[in-house]
Amino acid sequence: MTVPPPGDVATLAAREAGLGVYLRGFRAQHSEGELRSRRRSLLPPPVVLLLGVAALAVPVLATSEVGVGLGVSLLVLPFGVLGLVLWQSCRAPAAALRPCEYLYLYERGLVVPGEDGHARAVPWRSVTAMHQDVTRTYVHGGYTGTRYYYRLLTGGRCEVTVGGFLNEETVPKPSDSQIRELAQIVLDETVRRAMPPAVTALEAGQPVAFGDVALDGEGIRLPSGTAPWERVKHCELRGDGLFVVRTAGVGRWARESKEIPDFPVFWALVKELFPHARESRR
């Protein structure tokens, strides 16, 4: 399945937001807020009710007027039509992607088309923070795929989530999600946006905040208090996405990486300030 070219609505949204040149389309899910279910909505309940009443009324009427034989035979047609309509309303189209299954990359941002016909532009300059959630899934000890979610906060309560599921140990098929390629672009743009001001602040001796966690040259500031780097014994990003800090004594603090905004920048700075930081694979 190929991504359709941007239409007039997407092109207009990109132009109004100053996104520049169109680069390419990606097969990846997206939504404003949490990823919505991909299941199509059923027929409205009143329509289903009317079809059911008609399916029963016609055979009953035929039985009372003509006979049981005709009434039973007439059951086949209405119930067959009802079943066909319900099946058509539930199944997803096989020949085309739905708008929530693809998006467009421009020179200076993304355009995400909506199922209601609108398209939302997401300029990179409008993104205030990024939360990533990358989870490798296993069934009975065997790897089945990796789920990617990237929440792009654009101020206030506005956000866009892009994501997808991909088995990274198989040869990609044309119908597979292209989220891994898109993820690298999101990560690159996050580093480009957030790394320079963070480095400037550290060089000036100022802390850099990532949510309720902050870093500076003296130590890591946790909700429970500041841990000087000389007291930090262990910093680890585990394969399940948990970031763990252990200090001298029995001190331990942990937080899921998806809860730390701009985590790629945070983790790069931790490794710079604490060279013994390590990353473990699941």
N, C-alpha and C positions, 0 to 999 in steps of 0.2 A: 504494500500500500504506500503510495507516494503522498507527500504533503501538498495540498493544493496551493497554487501561488496566492500571494496576498491579494485580496479583493479591494474594492474601492473603500470600504469601511476601515480595513486595517491600514491601507495606504494613507488615508486621511488622518487617522490617529497618529501614525508615525510622523507625518509631516507637521501636524500641529504641535507635537511634543519635541520637534527638532532632533529626531533620532538619526537623521542622515541617510546614508546609502543602505539599501536592503542587501543583506549578505546571504542568508539561507533560512530554510524552514527546518524544524526539528520535530520528530515524533516523540512527544513527551506529554504527560498529563499536567494539567494546571487547574487552579481554581483560586478564587478570592477567598482566603481563609483556608480551612481544611479541605483536602481533596474530597470532592463529592463522589458519591457512588456512581459507577458507570452503568448501572442498570437503567434501562429506559422505563418511563412511567407507563402504567397500564392504562387501559381505557377508563374514562370516568365511570364511577359506580352507577350513575343513573342509566348510562348506555348499556352496561352489562346487565342491569336489572331488566330493562326493556327487552333485550335480546333473549334473556332467559324466560320471561313471561311469554313472549311470542313462540319460543321453541316448545313450550308446554301447551299453550292455548290451541295452536293449530291442530296437533294430533288429537286432543280431547274433543274438539269440535267435529273433526272428521269421524271419530269413533261414534259419537252420538248420532250423527246424521247418516252415515253410510255403513259403518261396521268396523269391527276390531281390526280386520286385515289391513284396511287402508290407513287407519289411525297409526298402527305400529310402523307401517312403511314410511309414513310421513315424519316419524321421529328422526329418521336418518338425515333428511335435508337440513332442518333448522339447527339440529345439534352439530351437524358437520360444518355448517356456516359459522356457528358460534365458535367452535373449536379453531377453525381457520383464522378467524378474525383475532382471537386472543393470541394465537401463535404468532401472527404477523406483528401484533402490537408489542410483543415481548422480545422478539429476537432482534439483535443488533444488525445493522446493514453490513453485508460482507464486502462490498465493493468500495466503501468510502470511509474515511476517518471522520469522526465527529469533531466539532470545534474544540472540545475540551481535551482532545487527544493530540493536538499539535500547537505550535507557536512559532513566531517569526523572530529572527535575530537581525537587528539593524546595527549600524555602526556605533550608535550610542545608547543602545537599550533593546528592550524586548517589546513585542506586541502580542498580547494574548487574546485571541478571539473568543467571544462568549456564545453560548448556545441560543441566546435571545437576539442574536444579530449584531450586538455591539462589539467593539474591540477596545481593549484597554492598553494604553502605552505605559511602559515602565522604564523611564530613563534611568540609566545607571546613577546619574547624579542625584536622583530622588531617593535612592535606597539609603536608609539610615543604619540598618543592621541586617545581618544575615544569620539565620540559624540553620545548621545542617544536621541531618539525621541519616547516617548511612549504616545500614544493618545487614550483615550477612545472615542468611537464614539456612537452617539445617533441619532435615527430617531423618530421624533414626541415625543421626551421626553423619549423614551425607549432605554435602553442600547442594542447595537447590537454587540459589540465586541471591542477588543483593538488591535491597530496596533503598532507593534514594529519595530523600525529601529535602527541599531547600526553601525555607520561608524567607521571603524578601520583604522587610518592613519598610514602608514608604512614608512614614509619618502618621501620628495619631493612631487610630485603630485600623488603618489601611494596610493590607498585606496581600501578597500574591505567593502561592505555593506552587512550585514546579517539582515534579517527581516522576518516578517510574520504577519498574522492576526489570532486572536483567540478570541472566545467567552468564557470568563472566568466563566460565570455563567451557563454553560451547562456541562454535562458529556462529557469528551473528547472522540472522535471517533478515530479509527485507522488511518483514513485519515487526521486527523487534524494536523496543524503545531505544531512542538515541540519547537517553538521559545522561550516559556517562560522558559523552562529548559535550553536552550542554553543561554538565556539572563542572567541567574543567574551566569553561568560560566564566561561569558564576564565581568560581574560586579565584580565578585570575582578576576579575573585576573587584572582588572583595578586597584582595590584597592591595590592588592598585589604589583603591579608595581609602582604606583604613591604615595601611602600614606607614606611609610617610608621616602623617601627623602623630602616630604613636611613637615612632623613632625620635621625632623632634621633641616630643614631651619628655621622653626618657633622657635624652641628652641634656635637657634643661633641668633635670632633677625632679621632674614632676611625675606623679603616678598616672597610669593609664587605666581607665576603668573599663571592664567588660561585664556589664550588669552589676551584680553585687560583689564581684571579685576585681581586684586591681593589682597591677604590677608596678614596681619601680626598682631602682638599683639596689635598694636596701633589702627588699623581701617581697613576699606575696601577701596581699591583704585579703584575708578571708572574713566571712561574716562572724566567725568566732574570735577574730583578732589577727594581728599581723605576725607572720612567721618570717623572721630574718633568714636570708638565704643560707647563712652558716648553720642554722638549726634545721634546715630542710635536709632530710636524709634520702628521700625518695619522691620522685615525680614520675607518674606513669600514665600514659593513655592506653587503656586496655582495649582488647579487641572487640569488646561489647559496647564500646563508646563511653565507658566510665573514666573520668579523669580523677586520679587519686593523688593526694599529697600526704606524706608522712613526715612528721617532725621528730626531733630528739625526744625521747621518752615514749609516751604512748599516744601522742597526738596523731590524729588521722582525720582527713577531710576528703569527701568525695562528691562529685557532681557530674551528672550526665553532660557530655560535650554538647548535646543539642540544646541545652539550656544556657550555654555561654555564648553570647552574641559574638559574631566574627571570630569563631573559634580557630580557623586556620591562622589568623594573625596572632591570637592569644598564644597558641601552641608554639608558633615560631619564636615569639619573644621569650616564652618560658625556656625553650631550649638554648636560647642565646644567653639568658641570665643565669640559668642553671644547667651547665653542660652535661650533667649526669642524667638529665631527663631521658626517659626511654619510652618507646612505643612497642607494645606487644601485639602480635597477630593472634586472632582467635583460632 
